[in-house]
Amino acid sequence: MLVFLIVLLVLWLVLTIVGFAIKGLIWLAIIGIVLFLGTSAVGYVRRKAAKS
């Protein structure tokens, strides 16, 4: 599961970089940032729940 979360984080980061690199795709950067933050939050919550 951890590997899947890391792959998603890398994918969202790539989308964000592409969105900022191409001016017309700024919406892609915004979606990438939102998805990156959401995936990070889910990973943090699941990891914390697994420890307890």
PDB file of N, CA, C, O and CB in Angstrom:
ATOM      1  N   MET A   1       0.825  -1.194   0.000  1.00  0.00           N
ATOM      2  CA  MET A   1       0.000   0.000   0.000  1.00  0.00           C
ATOM      3  C   MET A   1       0.868   1.256   0.000  1.00  0.00           C
ATOM      4  O   MET A   1       0.538   2.250  -0.647  1.00  0.00           O
ATOM      5  CB  MET A   1      -0.938  -0.001   1.208  1.00  0.00           C
ATOM      6  N   LEU A   2       1.968   1.200   0.725  1.00  0.00           N
ATOM      7  CA  LEU A   2       2.869   2.350   0.790  1.00  0.00           C
ATOM      8  C   LEU A   2       3.465   2.655  -0.579  1.00  0.00           C
ATOM      9  O   LEU A   2       3.612   3.819  -0.951  1.00  0.00           O
ATOM     10  CB  LEU A   2       3.988   2.097   1.807  1.00  0.00           C
ATOM     11  N   VAL A   3       3.802   1.627  -1.316  1.00  0.00           N
ATOM     12  CA  VAL A   3       4.366   1.824  -2.658  1.00  0.00           C
ATOM     13  C   VAL A   3       3.333   2.495  -3.562  1.00  0.00           C
ATOM     14  O   VAL A   3       3.676   3.374  -4.353  1.00  0.00           O
ATOM     15  CB  VAL A   3       4.824   0.468  -3.271  1.00  0.00           C
ATOM     16  N   PHE A   4       2.075   2.084  -3.447  1.00  0.00           N
ATOM     17  CA  PHE A   4       1.004   2.677  -4.243  1.00  0.00           C
ATOM     18  C   PHE A   4       0.854   4.157  -3.931  1.00  0.00           C
ATOM     19  O   PHE A   4       0.680   4.961  -4.846  1.00  0.00           O
ATOM     20  CB  PHE A   4      -0.318   1.948  -3.993  1.00  0.00           C
ATOM     21  N   LEU A   5       0.917   4.529  -2.674  1.00  0.00           N
ATOM     22  CA  LEU A   5       0.816   5.943  -2.290  1.00  0.00           C
ATOM     23  C   LEU A   5       1.994   6.752  -2.817  1.00  0.00           C
ATOM     24  O   LEU A   5       1.822   7.886  -3.263  1.00  0.00           O
ATOM     25  CB  LEU A   5       0.736   6.075  -0.769  1.00  0.00           C
ATOM     26  N   ILE A   6       3.171   6.181  -2.766  1.00  0.00           N
ATOM     27  CA  ILE A   6       4.356   6.882  -3.274  1.00  0.00           C
ATOM     28  C   ILE A   6       4.251   7.080  -4.781  1.00  0.00           C
ATOM     29  O   ILE A   6       4.606   8.141  -5.294  1.00  0.00           O
ATOM     30  CB  ILE A   6       5.642   6.103  -2.928  1.00  0.00           C
ATOM     31  N   VAL A   7       3.767   6.069  -5.490  1.00  0.00           N
ATOM     32  CA  VAL A   7       3.587   6.187  -6.946  1.00  0.00           C
ATOM     33  C   VAL A   7       2.578   7.288  -7.256  1.00  0.00           C
ATOM     34  O   VAL A   7       2.798   8.092  -8.162  1.00  0.00           O
ATOM     35  CB  VAL A   7       3.119   4.836  -7.560  1.00  0.00           C
ATOM     36  N   LEU A   8       1.469   7.330  -6.511  1.00  0.00           N
ATOM     37  CA  LEU A   8       0.482   8.386  -6.724  1.00  0.00           C
ATOM     38  C   LEU A   8       1.070   9.767  -6.450  1.00  0.00           C
ATOM     39  O   LEU A   8       0.831  10.703  -7.212  1.00  0.00           O
ATOM     40  CB  LEU A   8      -0.737   8.155  -5.835  1.00  0.00           C
ATOM     41  N   LEU A   9       1.831   9.900  -5.378  1.00  0.00           N
ATOM     42  CA  LEU A   9       2.440  11.193  -5.060  1.00  0.00           C
ATOM     43  C   LEU A   9       3.370  11.657  -6.171  1.00  0.00           C
ATOM     44  O   LEU A   9       3.368  12.833  -6.535  1.00  0.00           O
ATOM     45  CB  LEU A   9       3.207  11.109  -3.743  1.00  0.00           C
ATOM     46  N   VAL A  10       4.159  10.744  -6.707  1.00  0.00           N
ATOM     47  CA  VAL A  10       5.060  11.091  -7.808  1.00  0.00           C
ATOM     48  C   VAL A  10       4.261  11.483  -9.049  1.00  0.00           C
ATOM     49  O   VAL A  10       4.621  12.433  -9.744  1.00  0.00           O
ATOM     50  CB  VAL A  10       6.003   9.911  -8.129  1.00  0.00           C
ATOM     51  N   LEU A  11       3.180  10.757  -9.329  1.00  0.00           N
ATOM     52  CA  LEU A  11       2.335  11.077 -10.472  1.00  0.00           C
ATOM     53  C   LEU A  11       1.725  12.461 -10.334  1.00  0.00           C
ATOM     54  O   LEU A  11       1.730  13.231 -11.295  1.00  0.00           O
ATOM     55  CB  LEU A  11       1.238  10.036 -10.630  1.00  0.00           C
ATOM     56  N   TRP A  12       1.200  12.797  -9.163  1.00  0.00           N
ATOM     57  CA  TRP A  12       0.597  14.119  -8.944  1.00  0.00           C
ATOM     58  C   TRP A  12       1.660  15.201  -9.049  1.00  0.00           C
ATOM     59  O   TRP A  12       1.386  16.290  -9.553  1.00  0.00           O
ATOM     60  CB  TRP A  12      -0.101  14.187  -7.563  1.00  0.00           C
ATOM     61  N   LEU A  13       2.865  14.919  -8.581  1.00  0.00           N
ATOM     62  CA  LEU A  13       3.944  15.898  -8.677  1.00  0.00           C
ATOM     63  C   LEU A  13       4.319  16.168 -10.136  1.00  0.00           C
ATOM     64  O   LEU A  13       4.564  17.314 -10.513  1.00  0.00           O
ATOM     65  CB  LEU A  13       5.172  15.411  -7.898  1.00  0.00           C
ATOM     66  N   VAL A  14       4.363  15.123 -10.947  1.00  0.00           N
ATOM     67  CA  VAL A  14       4.655  15.279 -12.372  1.00  0.00           C
ATOM     68  C   VAL A  14       3.561  16.105 -13.050  1.00  0.00           C
ATOM     69  O   VAL A  14       3.860  16.990 -13.851  1.00  0.00           O
ATOM     70  CB  VAL A  14       4.787  13.899 -13.054  1.00  0.00           C
ATOM     71  N   LEU A  15       2.287  15.818 -12.730  1.00  0.00           N
ATOM     72  CA  LEU A  15       1.186  16.593 -13.298  1.00  0.00           C
ATOM     73  C   LEU A  15       1.304  18.073 -12.931  1.00  0.00           C
ATOM     74  O   LEU A  15       1.059  18.951 -13.759  1.00  0.00           O
ATOM     75  CB  LEU A  15      -0.159  16.038 -12.816  1.00  0.00           C
ATOM     76  N   THR A  16       1.678  18.331 -11.699  1.00  0.00           N
ATOM     77  CA  THR A  16       1.835  19.715 -11.253  1.00  0.00           C
ATOM     78  C   THR A  16       2.943  20.420 -12.029  1.00  0.00           C
ATOM     79  O   THR A  16       2.764  21.558 -12.464  1.00  0.00           O
ATOM     80  CB  THR A  16       2.136  19.761  -9.752  1.00  0.00           C
ATOM     81  N   ILE A  17       4.064  19.767 -12.203  1.00  0.00           N
ATOM     82  CA  ILE A  17       5.191  20.366 -12.922  1.00  0.00           C
ATOM     83  C   ILE A  17       4.816  20.623 -14.381  1.00  0.00           C
ATOM     84  O   ILE A  17       5.133  21.679 -14.929  1.00  0.00           O
ATOM     85  CB  ILE A  17       6.436  19.452 -12.841  1.00  0.00           C
ATOM     86  N   VAL A  18       4.143  19.664 -15.007  1.00  0.00           N
ATOM     87  CA  VAL A  18       3.714  19.847 -16.403  1.00  0.00           C
ATOM     88  C   VAL A  18       2.726  21.005 -16.490  1.00  0.00           C
ATOM     89  O   VAL A  18       2.788  21.806 -17.423  1.00  0.00           O
ATOM     90  CB  VAL A  18       3.072  18.544 -16.964  1.00  0.00           C
ATOM     91  N   GLY A  19       1.823  21.096 -15.529  1.00  0.00           N
ATOM     92  CA  GLY A  19       0.843  22.183 -15.529  1.00  0.00           C
ATOM     93  C   GLY A  19       1.482  23.559 -15.413  1.00  0.00           C
ATOM     94  O   GLY A  19       1.046  24.511 -16.060  1.00  0.00           O
ATOM     95  N   PHE A  20       2.519  23.659 -14.584  1.00  0.00           N
ATOM     96  CA  PHE A  20       3.201  24.946 -14.458  1.00  0.00           C
ATOM     97  C   PHE A  20       4.108  25.227 -15.654  1.00  0.00           C
ATOM     98  O   PHE A  20       4.326  26.388 -16.000  1.00  0.00           O
ATOM     99  CB  PHE A  20       4.016  24.982 -13.171  1.00  0.00           C
ATOM    100  N   ALA A  21       4.635  24.188 -16.287  1.00  0.00           N
ATOM    101  CA  ALA A  21       5.536  24.377 -17.419  1.00  0.00           C
ATOM    102  C   ALA A  21       4.793  24.869 -18.664  1.00  0.00           C
ATOM    103  O   ALA A  21       5.333  25.647 -19.451  1.00  0.00           O
ATOM    104  CB  ALA A  21       6.263  23.074 -17.730  1.00  0.00           C
ATOM    105  N   ILE A  22       3.581  24.420 -18.830  1.00  0.00           N
ATOM    106  CA  ILE A  22       2.785  24.809 -19.998  1.00  0.00           C
ATOM    107  C   ILE A  22       1.708  25.772 -19.521  1.00  0.00           C
ATOM    108  O   ILE A  22       0.806  25.387 -18.776  1.00  0.00           O
ATOM    109  CB  ILE A  22       2.152  23.555 -20.718  1.00  0.00           C
ATOM    110  N   LYS A  23       1.805  27.022 -19.951  1.00  0.00           N
ATOM    111  CA  LYS A  23       0.925  28.076 -19.436  1.00  0.00           C
ATOM    112  C   LYS A  23      -0.556  27.775 -19.586  1.00  0.00           C
ATOM    113  O   LYS A  23      -1.339  28.098 -18.692  1.00  0.00           O
ATOM    114  CB  LYS A  23       1.228  29.359 -20.128  1.00  0.00           C
ATOM    115  N   GLY A  24      -0.955  27.174 -20.675  1.00  0.00           N
ATOM    116  CA  GLY A  24      -2.364  26.894 -20.900  1.00  0.00           C
ATOM    117  C   GLY A  24      -2.924  25.800 -20.009  1.00  0.00           C
ATOM    118  O   GLY A  24      -4.139  25.617 -19.931  1.00  0.00           O
ATOM    119  N   LEU A  25      -2.054  25.082 -19.345  1.00  0.00           N
ATOM    120  CA  LEU A  25      -2.495  23.972 -18.505  1.00  0.00           C
ATOM    121  C   LEU A  25      -2.356  24.276 -17.015  1.00  0.00           C
ATOM    122  O   LEU A  25      -2.059  23.378 -16.227  1.00  0.00           O
ATOM    123  CB  LEU A  25      -1.709  22.727 -18.845  1.00  0.00           C
ATOM    124  N   ILE A  26      -2.566  25.514 -16.628  1.00  0.00           N
ATOM    125  CA  ILE A  26      -2.439  25.878 -15.217  1.00  0.00           C
ATOM    126  C   ILE A  26      -3.468  25.129 -14.377  1.00  0.00           C
ATOM    127  O   ILE A  26      -3.239  24.853 -13.199  1.00  0.00           O
ATOM    128  CB  ILE A  26      -2.605  27.398 -15.034  1.00  0.00           C
ATOM    129  N   TRP A  27      -4.613  24.801 -14.996  1.00  0.00           N
ATOM    130  CA  TRP A  27      -5.631  24.020 -14.292  1.00  0.00           C
ATOM    131  C   TRP A  27      -5.099  22.646 -13.915  1.00  0.00           C
ATOM    132  O   TRP A  27      -5.490  22.092 -12.888  1.00  0.00           O
ATOM    133  CB  TRP A  27      -6.890  23.877 -15.153  1.00  0.00           C
ATOM    134  N   LEU A  28      -4.204  22.084 -14.740  1.00  0.00           N
ATOM    135  CA  LEU A  28      -3.601  20.793 -14.444  1.00  0.00           C
ATOM    136  C   LEU A  28      -2.709  20.887 -13.216  1.00  0.00           C
ATOM    137  O   LEU A  28      -2.660  19.961 -12.406  1.00  0.00           O
ATOM    138  CB  LEU A  28      -2.801  20.286 -15.644  1.00  0.00           C
ATOM    139  N   ALA A  29      -2.010  21.996 -13.079  1.00  0.00           N
ATOM    140  CA  ALA A  29      -1.167  22.207 -11.904  1.00  0.00           C
ATOM    141  C   ALA A  29      -2.015  22.284 -10.643  1.00  0.00           C
ATOM    142  O   ALA A  29      -1.646  21.727  -9.609  1.00  0.00           O
ATOM    143  CB  ALA A  29      -0.332  23.486 -12.060  1.00  0.00           C
ATOM    144  N   ILE A  30      -3.139  22.966 -10.724  1.00  0.00           N
ATOM    145  CA  ILE A  30      -4.012  23.095  -9.552  1.00  0.00           C
ATOM    146  C   ILE A  30      -4.571  21.734  -9.159  1.00  0.00           C
ATOM    147  O   ILE A  30      -4.607  21.392  -7.977  1.00  0.00           O
ATOM    148  CB  ILE A  30      -5.164  24.086  -9.833  1.00  0.00           C
ATOM    149  N   ILE A  31      -5.006  20.959 -10.146  1.00  0.00           N
ATOM    150  CA  ILE A  31      -5.510  19.617  -9.856  1.00  0.00           C
ATOM    151  C   ILE A  31      -4.399  18.747  -9.263  1.00  0.00           C
ATOM    152  O   ILE A  31      -4.638  17.989  -8.323  1.00  0.00           O
ATOM    153  CB  ILE A  31      -6.079  18.963 -11.136  1.00  0.00           C
ATOM    154  N   GLY A  32      -3.206  18.854  -9.802  1.00  0.00           N
ATOM    155  CA  GLY A  32      -2.069  18.088  -9.278  1.00  0.00           C
ATOM    156  C   GLY A  32      -1.766  18.422  -7.838  1.00  0.00           C
ATOM    157  O   GLY A  32      -1.480  17.527  -7.042  1.00  0.00           O
ATOM    158  N   ILE A  33      -1.822  19.709  -7.482  1.00  0.00           N
ATOM    159  CA  ILE A  33      -1.557  20.115  -6.101  1.00  0.00           C
ATOM    160  C   ILE A  33      -2.633  19.569  -5.169  1.00  0.00           C
ATOM    161  O   ILE A  33      -2.324  19.046  -4.099  1.00  0.00           O
ATOM    162  CB  ILE A  33      -1.485  21.650  -5.991  1.00  0.00           C
ATOM    163  N   VAL A  34      -3.891  19.690  -5.574  1.00  0.00           N
ATOM    164  CA  VAL A  34      -4.998  19.196  -4.743  1.00  0.00           C
ATOM    165  C   VAL A  34      -4.882  17.683  -4.538  1.00  0.00           C
ATOM    166  O   VAL A  34      -5.026  17.195  -3.417  1.00  0.00           O
ATOM    167  CB  VAL A  34      -6.363  19.544  -5.390  1.00  0.00           C
ATOM    168  N   LEU A  35      -4.623  16.950  -5.609  1.00  0.00           N
ATOM    169  CA  LEU A  35      -4.498  15.499  -5.498  1.00  0.00           C
ATOM    170  C   LEU A  35      -3.277  15.099  -4.675  1.00  0.00           C
ATOM    171  O   LEU A  35      -3.336  14.129  -3.919  1.00  0.00           O
ATOM    172  CB  LEU A  35      -4.417  14.872  -6.882  1.00  0.00           C
ATOM    173  N   PHE A  36      -2.177  15.828  -4.809  1.00  0.00           N
ATOM    174  CA  PHE A  36      -0.984  15.550  -4.021  1.00  0.00           C
ATOM    175  C   PHE A  36      -1.270  15.726  -2.537  1.00  0.00           C
ATOM    176  O   PHE A  36      -0.906  14.875  -1.725  1.00  0.00           O
ATOM    177  CB  PHE A  36       0.168  16.460  -4.452  1.00  0.00           C
ATOM    178  N   LEU A  37      -1.921  16.827  -2.184  1.00  0.00           N
ATOM    179  CA  LEU A  37      -2.234  17.072  -0.783  1.00  0.00           C
ATOM    180  C   LEU A  37      -3.230  16.039  -0.252  1.00  0.00           C
ATOM    181  O   LEU A  37      -3.096  15.572   0.879  1.00  0.00           O
ATOM    182  CB  LEU A  37      -2.793  18.485  -0.605  1.00  0.00           C
ATOM    183  N   GLY A  38      -4.221  15.685  -1.058  1.00  0.00           N
ATOM    184  CA  GLY A  38      -5.194  14.682  -0.637  1.00  0.00           C
ATOM    185  C   GLY A  38      -4.562  13.314  -0.417  1.00  0.00           C
ATOM    186  O   GLY A  38      -4.856  12.643   0.572  1.00  0.00           O
ATOM    187  N   THR A  39      -3.704  12.904  -1.330  1.00  0.00           N
ATOM    188  CA  THR A  39      -3.024  11.623  -1.203  1.00  0.00           C
ATOM    189  C   THR A  39      -2.092  11.618   0.006  1.00  0.00           C
ATOM    190  O   THR A  39      -1.993  10.611   0.707  1.00  0.00           O
ATOM    191  CB  THR A  39      -2.239  11.306  -2.478  1.00  0.00           C
ATOM    192  N   SER A  40      -1.419  12.720   0.252  1.00  0.00           N
ATOM    193  CA  SER A  40      -0.548  12.822   1.424  1.00  0.00           C
ATOM    194  C   SER A  40      -1.357  12.690   2.708  1.00  0.00           C
ATOM    195  O   SER A  40      -0.930  12.010   3.641  1.00  0.00           O
ATOM    196  CB  SER A  40       0.218  14.154   1.415  1.00  0.00           C
ATOM    197  N   ALA A  41      -2.517  13.331   2.765  1.00  0.00           N
ATOM    198  CA  ALA A  41      -3.360  13.261   3.953  1.00  0.00           C
ATOM    199  C   ALA A  41      -3.867  11.842   4.185  1.00  0.00           C
ATOM    200  O   ALA A  41      -3.866  11.358   5.317  1.00  0.00           O
ATOM    201  CB  ALA A  41      -4.538  14.225   3.827  1.00  0.00           C
ATOM    202  N   VAL A  42      -4.299  11.175   3.116  1.00  0.00           N
ATOM    203  CA  VAL A  42      -4.779   9.799   3.245  1.00  0.00           C
ATOM    204  C   VAL A  42      -3.647   8.884   3.711  1.00  0.00           C
ATOM    205  O   VAL A  42      -3.850   8.044   4.587  1.00  0.00           O
ATOM    206  CB  VAL A  42      -5.359   9.296   1.902  1.00  0.00           C
ATOM    207  N   GLY A  43      -2.485   9.040   3.144  1.00  0.00           N
ATOM    208  CA  GLY A  43      -1.332   8.234   3.557  1.00  0.00           C
ATOM    209  C   GLY A  43      -0.958   8.466   5.006  1.00  0.00           C
ATOM    210  O   GLY A  43      -0.628   7.519   5.721  1.00  0.00           O
ATOM    211  N   TYR A  44      -1.005   9.702   5.444  1.00  0.00           N
ATOM    212  CA  TYR A  44      -0.675  10.031   6.832  1.00  0.00           C
ATOM    213  C   TYR A  44      -1.681   9.399   7.791  1.00  0.00           C
ATOM    214  O   TYR A  44      -1.299   8.824   8.810  1.00  0.00           O
ATOM    215  CB  TYR A  44      -0.639  11.557   7.031  1.00  0.00           C
ATOM    216  N   VAL A  45      -2.958   9.508   7.464  1.00  0.00           N
ATOM    217  CA  VAL A  45      -4.002   8.957   8.336  1.00  0.00           C
ATOM    218  C   VAL A  45      -3.904   7.435   8.400  1.00  0.00           C
ATOM    219  O   VAL A  45      -4.000   6.852   9.479  1.00  0.00           O
ATOM    220  CB  VAL A  45      -5.402   9.378   7.841  1.00  0.00           C
ATOM    221  N   ARG A  46      -3.714   6.797   7.263  1.00  0.00           N
ATOM    222  CA  ARG A  46      -3.614   5.333   7.246  1.00  0.00           C
ATOM    223  C   ARG A  46      -2.372   4.850   7.980  1.00  0.00           C
ATOM    224  O   ARG A  46      -2.409   3.835   8.675  1.00  0.00           O
ATOM    225  CB  ARG A  46      -3.599   4.817   5.809  1.00  0.00           C
ATOM    226  N   ARG A  47      -1.285   5.570   7.825  1.00  0.00           N
ATOM    227  CA  ARG A  47      -0.051   5.168   8.497  1.00  0.00           C
ATOM    228  C   ARG A  47      -0.179   5.323  10.008  1.00  0.00           C
ATOM    229  O   ARG A  47       0.295   4.482  10.772  1.00  0.00           O
ATOM    230  CB  ARG A  47       1.134   5.993   7.979  1.00  0.00           C
ATOM    231  N   LYS A  48      -0.816   6.395  10.426  1.00  0.00           N
ATOM    232  CA  LYS A  48      -1.021   6.635  11.846  1.00  0.00           C
ATOM    233  C   LYS A  48      -1.963   5.586  12.435  1.00  0.00           C
ATOM    234  O   LYS A  48      -1.749   5.125  13.556  1.00  0.00           O
ATOM    235  CB  LYS A  48      -1.577   8.047  12.078  1.00  0.00           C
ATOM    236  N   ALA A  49      -3.004   5.206  11.689  1.00  0.00           N
ATOM    237  CA  ALA A  49      -3.963   4.201  12.162  1.00  0.00           C
ATOM    238  C   ALA A  49      -3.308   2.821  12.244  1.00  0.00           C
ATOM    239  O   ALA A  49      -3.645   2.028  13.123  1.00  0.00           O
ATOM    240  CB  ALA A  49      -5.195   4.151  11.230  1.00  0.00           C
ATOM    241  N   ALA A  50      -2.387   2.533  11.346  1.00  0.00           N
ATOM    242  CA  ALA A  50      -1.713   1.241  11.355  1.00  0.00           C
ATOM    243  C   ALA A  50      -0.772   1.096  12.546  1.00  0.00           C
ATOM    244  O   ALA A  50      -0.555  -0.017  13.024  1.00  0.00           O
ATOM    245  CB  ALA A  50      -0.942   1.049  10.064  1.00  0.00           C
ATOM    246  N   LYS A  51      -0.221   2.185  13.025  1.00  0.00           N
ATOM    247  CA  LYS A  51       0.695   2.138  14.165  1.00  0.00           C
ATOM    248  C   LYS A  51      -0.045   1.859  15.473  1.00  0.00           C
ATOM    249  O   LYS A  51       0.510   1.229  16.373  1.00  0.00           O
ATOM    250  CB  LYS A  51       1.466   3.451  14.274  1.00  0.00           C
ATOM    251  N   SER A  52      -1.294   2.323  15.585  1.00  0.00           N
ATOM    252  CA  SER A  52      -2.007   2.143  16.851  1.00  0.00           C
ATOM    253  C   SER A  52      -2.856   0.898  16.879  1.00  0.00           C
ATOM    254  O   SER A  52      -3.511   0.620  17.883  1.00  0.00           O
ATOM    255  CB  SER A  52      -2.868   3.328  17.126  1.00  0.00           C
TER     256      SER A  52
END
